[in-house]
Amino acid sequence: MLATVESATVIGIDACRVHVEVDVSFGLPHFQLVGLPDASVRESRDRVRAAIRNSGYEFPAHRITINLAPGDVRKAGPAFDLPIALGMLAATGKVQPSSLAGILHVGELSLDGAIQPARGVLAIAAEARRHGARALLLPYDNLAEAAVVSGLTLLPVRTLVEAVTRLNQSPADWPIPAPSTLGTPGTLGTLDLDLSDLHGQAFARRALEVAAAGGHNLLMVGPPGAGKTMLARRLPGILPPLSFDEAIEATTIHSVAGQLRSGVGLLSERPFRAPHHTISDVALVGGGSTPRPGEVSLAHHGVLFLDEMPEFDRRVLEALRQPIEEGRITVSRALRSVVFPARFVLVAAMNPCPCGYLGDPKRVCRCTPPQIARYRGRLSGPLRDRLDLIVEVEAVPITALTEGPAGESSAAVRERVLAARARQLARCARARVNAQLSGTELKKHAPLNLAGRRLLERSADKLHLSARGFHRIIRVARTIADLAGAEAIATEHLMEALQYRFVESTS
């Protein structure tokens, strides 16, 4: 007695179809699972046995062999529980084998037969549609994310018994999910934070606006309590809304990582990730024996905030180089390499010294010059070179907090950011922000006049700029010109861009 059930596994953020072949033959009772399964898949034998019995079906007392094909792809996760159970029930006549054809099945089983949500269902739904599957049988809690993929019939089920009932029905009797069950937009709460809550910090607010308009990385240097974290958390509120394609990518990554809440369809806000400084390099950039997305990928199309940046491990910080430059991270393992997208705006914050009060007019800094040098040296030169904007954030006087006027709202700043982004989109057919312009594109879209070239050459010599730093200043100047509505980069735009680089030599 042989039955085949279609399922899928997630590799990186893409899904790969898996054929679950179940053979129930005469012989001493034995349960064997082959096809390169990991520990979580091998444990399915106990979950499947208990789920079948507790659902009122008889577990076959025969020799059971289950093959997960293709055999050269490593299978991970408990989402094969449901297809394995359905294959066994089909092999013993409880499910019509013909009803399994053309349907992808995914879901984790509880011991009582309930079906738990699975990771990466959005990617699996896209794979099902891409290969012309007639339906996807999935956990009910994953319905919202799978419903994002149009043109695919969805069969959401809560229990193993319900799954068997659905498969034994005629397709004409399959339920059609009501529009109200297709989920709600995923919100992260960052849009509720407004820049009007901040008092003062005009220079830092301007740098935040430039970073949002051009997709530039930003480092803020200032004492504790100056408002660095408040500024960073309000950056998503002035960024453009997610496009549909961006929302699909970001939602897929969160689904694969198991970060998508039940009942959530597409993410409607740009991600904001703020990992603690004790994070490991694998947790930050992704990896593991079965590679999973890290924080840099979870921040894709959003913001990655590193508070107290020098407190992060040196190895962790150096791992940021590839995603900052390329917008993706490659994780290589013995069997295969996977690529995770990681295009984000990096916002970092640090103190001017270990105690944080260097230059503070009211508090005395007791750090020695060697301590300050070691603290600042935790950020390597190559990493600092990849930060487009470096600004000082000074402490705000108490009188400014109690008597000063409220700052400009996020909505007003966002309008200028959207206008600048629109100019970049009209100028570059590949819809790239200024921070992503290649050298050739930079020469074409950001030429400098004679006065600008001479100013930048003199400044490059004074600030000891590398070639990378030289081009990053031009990119920032292009963004400043876009915010001003200017067609060409003027001298004042370059001078402002240089202000955001000068702190590098003094702090």
C-alpha positions in Angstrom: 0.0 0.0 0.0 1.7 3.2 -1.2 0.5 6.8 -1.1 2.2 10.0 -2.2 1.5 13.4 -0.6 2.8 16.7 -1.9 4.4 19.1 0.6 7.2 21.7 0.7 10.2 22.9 2.7 11.7 26.3 3.0 15.3 26.9 1.9 16.3 30.5 2.7 13.2 32.4 1.9 12.1 30.2 -1.0 10.1 27.0 -0.9 11.0 23.7 -2.5 8.5 21.0 -3.2 8.8 17.7 -1.4 7.2 14.4 -2.2 6.2 12.5 0.9 6.0 8.8 -0.1 4.4 6.5 2.5 4.6 2.7 2.2 2.7 0.5 4.6 3.6 -3.1 4.1 3.3 -6.4 6.0 6.0 -7.2 8.5 7.0 -6.5 12.0 5.8 -3.0 13.3 8.5 -0.5 12.4 8.5 3.2 11.5 11.4 4.4 9.3 11.9 7.9 8.0 14.4 8.6 5.2 15.2 11.5 2.9 17.7 13.6 4.8 15.4 14.6 7.7 16.7 16.6 10.7 15.9 15.9 14.3 12.6 17.8 14.3 11.3 15.8 11.3 12.5 12.5 12.8 10.5 13.3 15.9 7.3 13.4 13.8 6.9 9.7 14.2 5.8 10.1 17.8 3.5 13.1 17.1 1.9 11.4 14.1 1.3 8.2 16.0 -0.4 10.0 18.9 -2.4 12.4 16.6 -3.8 9.5 14.5 -4.9 7.5 17.5 -6.3 10.5 19.4 -8.3 11.5 16.3 -10.1 8.2 16.3 -8.2 6.4 13.6 -6.3 3.1 13.9 -2.5 3.4 13.6 -1.3 0.6 11.3 0.6 -2.1 13.1 2.8 -2.8 10.0 6.1 -1.9 8.6 6.0 1.8 7.6 8.6 3.5 5.4 8.4 7.2 4.7 10.6 8.8 2.0 11.0 12.6 1.7 12.1 13.3 -1.9 14.3 14.7 -3.3 16.8 13.0 -1.0 19.6 15.5 -1.4 17.6 18.4 0.2 17.7 18.6 3.9 14.2 18.7 5.5 13.7 20.7 8.6 10.8 21.6 10.9 7.6 19.9 12.1 5.5 21.0 9.1 5.8 17.5 7.6 3.6 16.0 10.4 0.3 16.6 8.5 1.4 15.3 5.1 3.0 12.2 6.8 -0.3 11.5 8.7 -2.4 12.0 5.6 -0.2 9.7 3.6 -0.5 7.0 6.2 -4.3 7.4 6.3 -4.4 7.3 2.5 -2.3 4.1 2.4 -4.7 2.4 4.8 -7.9 3.6 3.0 -9.1 6.4 5.3 -8.4 9.0 2.7 -9.0 8.7 -1.1 -5.6 8.7 -2.7 -6.9 10.5 -5.7 -8.0 13.4 -3.6 -4.4 14.2 -2.7 -3.3 14.9 -6.2 -2.4 18.4 -7.0 -2.7 19.6 -3.4 0.2 20.8 -1.2 -0.1 20.0 2.4 1.7 21.6 5.4 1.1 21.7 9.1 2.4 20.6 12.5 0.3 18.1 14.6 -0.3 18.2 18.3 -0.8 15.0 20.1 -4.6 15.4 20.2 -4.7 15.9 16.4 -4.9 19.7 16.4 -3.0 21.4 13.6 -0.5 24.1 14.7 0.8 27.0 12.4 3.9 26.5 10.3 6.7 28.8 9.3 7.1 30.0 5.7 3.6 29.4 4.6 3.6 32.5 2.4 6.7 31.2 0.5 5.0 27.8 0.2 1.8 29.3 -1.1 3.8 31.1 -3.8 5.5 27.8 -4.7 2.2 26.1 -5.0 0.8 28.7 -7.3 4.0 28.8 -9.4 3.8 25.1 -10.1 0.0 25.0 -10.8 -1.2 23.3 -7.7 -5.0 23.2 -7.4 -5.1 23.9 -3.7 -3.0 24.3 -0.5 -4.2 22.5 2.7 -2.8 24.5 5.6 -3.3 25.4 9.3 -6.1 27.8 9.9 -3.8 30.2 11.7 -1.7 30.6 8.5 -4.7 31.5 6.3 -4.1 35.2 6.4 -0.6 35.2 5.0 -1.4 32.5 2.4 -4.4 34.5 1.2 -1.9 37.2 -0.1 -1.2 34.8 -3.0 -4.0 35.2 -5.5 -5.3 32.5 -7.8 -4.8 29.6 -5.3 -7.5 27.7 -3.6 -6.9 27.5 0.2 -8.1 24.7 2.5 -7.6 25.9 6.1 -8.1 23.2 8.7 -7.8 23.1 12.5 -7.6 19.3 13.1 -6.5 16.1 11.4 -10.2 14.9 11.3 -11.2 18.1 9.5 -8.3 17.7 7.0 -9.5 14.1 6.2 -13.1 15.4 5.8 -12.0 18.2 3.4 -10.0 15.8 1.3 -12.8 13.3 1.0 -15.2 16.0 -0.1 -15.8 17.0 -3.7 -13.9 20.1 -4.7 -17.3 21.7 -5.3 -18.0 21.4 -1.5 -14.7 23.1 -0.4 -15.4 26.2 1.7 -14.5 29.6 0.3 -12.9 31.7 3.0 -14.9 34.9 3.7 -13.1 38.2 3.1 -13.2 38.9 6.8 -11.0 35.9 7.4 -8.2 37.0 5.1 -6.3 38.7 7.9 -5.5 42.2 9.0 -2.4 44.3 8.0 0.5 43.6 10.3 1.4 46.7 12.3 4.5 47.2 14.4 3.5 50.3 16.3 6.3 52.6 14.9 4.0 54.9 13.0 2.4 56.0 16.3 5.7 57.7 17.3 5.9 61.3 16.0 8.8 63.7 15.6 6.7 66.4 17.2 7.4 64.7 20.6 11.0 65.8 20.3 12.2 69.3 21.4 15.3 70.8 19.9 17.9 68.7 18.1 17.4 70.6 14.8 20.7 69.2 13.4 20.0 65.6 14.2 16.4 65.9 12.9 17.7 67.2 9.6 20.2 64.3 9.4 17.3 61.9 10.1 15.3 63.5 7.2 18.3 63.2 4.8 18.8 59.5 5.9 15.1 58.8 5.1 15.1 60.6 1.8 18.2 58.8 0.4 18.3 55.6 2.3 21.6 56.6 4.0 23.1 55.0 7.1 23.3 57.2 10.2 25.4 57.2 13.4 24.4 59.5 16.3 27.0 60.4 18.9 25.8 62.0 22.1 25.5 61.7 25.9 22.9 59.4 27.6 19.4 60.9 27.5 20.1 63.2 24.6 17.3 61.6 22.5 19.2 59.3 20.2 16.8 56.4 20.7 13.8 58.6 20.3 15.1 59.9 17.0 15.8 56.4 15.7 12.4 55.0 16.6 10.7 57.8 14.7 12.6 57.1 11.5 10.0 54.6 10.1 7.3 57.2 10.5 8.9 59.4 7.9 9.9 56.7 5.4 7.6 56.1 2.4 5.0 53.3 2.8 5.8 49.8 1.8 5.1 49.0 -1.8 3.2 45.8 -2.5 6.4 44.0 -3.7 8.3 45.2 -0.7 5.5 44.1 1.7 5.6 40.6 0.1 9.3 40.3 0.6 9.3 41.6 4.2 6.3 39.4 5.1 7.9 36.3 3.6 11.1 36.8 5.7 9.1 37.3 8.9 7.0 34.2 8.1 10.1 32.1 7.5 11.6 33.3 10.8 8.4 32.6 12.7 7.9 36.3 13.5 4.5 36.7 11.8 1.6 36.9 14.3 -1.4 34.7 13.7 -4.1 36.4 11.6 -1.7 38.8 10.0 -1.6 39.2 6.3 0.9 41.6 4.8 3.0 43.8 6.9 1.8 47.4 6.5 4.7 49.1 8.2 8.4 49.1 7.5 10.2 46.8 10.0 12.1 48.3 12.9 14.6 46.0 14.5 16.6 46.9 17.6 18.7 43.9 18.8 20.5 44.0 22.1 24.3 44.4 22.1 24.8 40.9 23.4 23.5 39.4 20.1 25.7 36.9 18.3 26.8 37.2 14.8 24.6 34.3 13.7 21.5 35.9 15.2 22.4 39.2 13.6 23.1 38.1 10.0 21.4 34.7 9.9 22.7 31.2 9.9 22.5 28.0 11.9 22.6 24.4 10.9 19.4 25.1 9.0 19.9 28.7 7.9 17.3 31.1 9.2 17.1 34.9 8.6 18.8 37.1 11.1 18.0 40.6 12.3 19.5 42.2 9.2 17.0 40.3 7.1 14.1 40.9 9.4 14.9 44.6 8.9 14.7 44.3 5.1 13.1 47.4 3.6 13.1 48.9 7.1 15.4 50.1 9.9 18.1 48.3 11.8 18.9 50.2 15.0 22.1 49.4 17.0 22.0 51.2 20.3 25.3 51.5 22.1 27.1 50.3 19.0 30.6 50.0 20.5 29.2 47.5 23.0 28.5 45.0 20.3 31.1 42.3 19.7 33.7 43.3 17.1 32.9 40.1 15.1 29.2 41.0 15.1 29.8 44.5 13.8 32.2 43.4 11.1 29.6 41.0 9.8 27.5 44.0 8.8 29.9 44.9 6.0 28.4 42.6 3.3 24.7 43.5 3.9 25.5 47.2 4.1 27.3 47.1 0.7 25.3 44.5 -1.2 21.9 44.5 0.4 22.0 40.8 1.0 23.8 38.2 3.2 25.1 34.9 1.9 25.1 32.0 4.4 27.2 29.0 3.3 26.9 25.5 4.7 28.3 22.1 3.6 25.2 21.1 1.6 24.2 24.5 0.1 24.4 28.3 0.3 21.4 30.5 0.8 21.0 34.2 0.2 18.8 36.3 2.5 17.9 39.9 1.4 19.1 42.6 3.8 18.4 46.0 2.3 17.9 48.3 5.4 18.7 51.7 6.7 21.3 51.3 9.5 20.9 53.7 12.4 23.4 53.5 15.2 24.0 55.3 18.5 27.0 55.7 20.7 28.3 57.8 23.6 31.3 60.1 23.1 33.2 58.1 25.7 32.7 55.1 28.0 31.0 57.1 30.7 29.1 59.2 28.2 29.8 62.7 29.5 32.8 63.9 27.5 32.1 67.5 26.6 29.1 67.7 28.9 29.0 71.2 30.5 27.3 70.0 33.7 28.9 66.6 34.3 32.5 65.7 34.6 34.0 63.0 32.4 36.4 60.8 34.3 37.6 58.7 31.3 41.2 58.7 30.5 42.5 59.4 26.9 43.5 55.7 26.4 40.0 54.6 27.6 38.3 57.0 25.2 40.6 55.8 22.3 39.8 52.1 23.0 36.1 52.9 23.2 36.0 54.7 19.9 38.4 52.1 18.3 35.7 49.4 18.7 34.3 50.7 15.5 36.7 49.8 12.8 37.7 52.3 10.1 36.1 50.2 7.3 32.8 50.1 9.2 32.8 53.8 10.0 33.6 54.4 6.3 30.3 52.8 5.4 28.2 55.2 7.6 27.0 58.1 5.4 25.9 60.5 8.1 27.7 61.0 11.5 26.1 63.6 13.7 26.6 64.9 17.2 23.4 64.9 19.4 23.8 67.3 22.3 21.8 67.1 25.5 18.6 69.2 25.4 18.3 71.8 28.2 15.4 71.3 30.6 13.9 74.7 29.7 13.6 73.6 26.1 11.6 70.5 27.2 9.2 72.5 29.4 8.9 75.8 27.5 10.2 75.2 24.0 7.9 74.8 21.0 7.0 71.4 19.8 9.0 70.1 16.9 7.8 69.6 13.3 5.5 66.7 12.9 6.5 63.4 11.1 3.7 64.0 8.5 5.3 67.3 7.4 8.8 65.7 7.2 7.4 62.7 5.4 5.9 64.9 2.6 9.4 66.2 1.8 10.9 62.7 1.9 8.2 61.4 -0.5 8.9 64.3 -2.9 12.6 63.6 -2.8 12.1 59.9 -3.3 9.8 60.7 -6.3 12.6 62.7 -7.9 15.0 59.7 -7.4 12.5 57.3 -8.9 11.9 59.6 -12.0 15.7 59.9 -12.5 16.7 56.3 -12.1 14.7 53.6 -13.9 15.7 50.9 -11.5 13.9 52.6 -8.6 17.1 52.9 -6.5 17.6 55.4 -3.7 20.6 57.6 -3.8 22.5 55.5 -1.2 22.4 52.5 -3.7 23.6 54.4 -6.8 26.6 52.7 -8.4 29.7 54.5 -9.5 28.4 54.8 -13.1 25.0 56.0 -12.0 26.6 58.5 -9.6 28.6 60.1 -12.5 25.4 60.3 -14.6 22.9 61.5 -12.0 25.2 63.5 -9.6 27.8 65.4 -11.6 29.7 68.2 -9.9 30.5 71.6 -11.2 34.0 73.0 -11.1 33.5 74.8 -7.7 32.0 71.6 -6.2 34.9 69.4 -7.4 37.5 71.7 -6.0 35.7 72.0 -2.6 35.4 68.2 -2.4 39.0 67.7 -3.3 40.2 70.1 -0.6 37.9 68.5 1.9 38.9 65.0 1.0 42.5 65.8 1.7 41.8 67.5 5.0 39.4 64.8 6.3 41.6 61.9 4.9 38.6 60.5 3.0 38.8 57.1 1.3 37.4 56.6 -2.2 34.3 55.1 -0.5 33.9 58.1 1.7 34.4 60.5 -1.2 31.5 58.9 -3.1 29.3 58.7 -0.1 29.5 62.4 0.3 28.4 62.9 -3.3 25.4 60.6 -2.7 24.4 62.5 0.4 24.7 65.8 -1.5 22.5 64.4 -4.2 19.9 63.6 -1.6 20.1 67.1 -0.1 19.6 68.6 -3.6 16.6 66.4 -4.1 15.1 67.6 -0.8 15.7 71.2 -2.0 14.1 70.4 -5.4 17.3 71.2 -7.2 18.2 69.6 -10.5 22.0 69.8 -9.9 24.2 69.6 -6.9 25.2 73.0 -5.7 28.1 74.1 -3.4 25.8 74.5 -0.5 24.5 70.9 -0.8 28.1 69.6 -0.7 28.9 71.8 2.3 26.0 70.4 4.2 27.0 66.8 3.2 30.5 67.5 4.5 29.1 68.6 7.9 27.8 65.1 8.4 31.2 63.7 7.7 33.4 66.1 9.8 32.3 64.5 13.1 34.1 61.4 12.0 37.4 63.1 12.5 36.6 64.6 15.9 34.5 62.0 17.8 
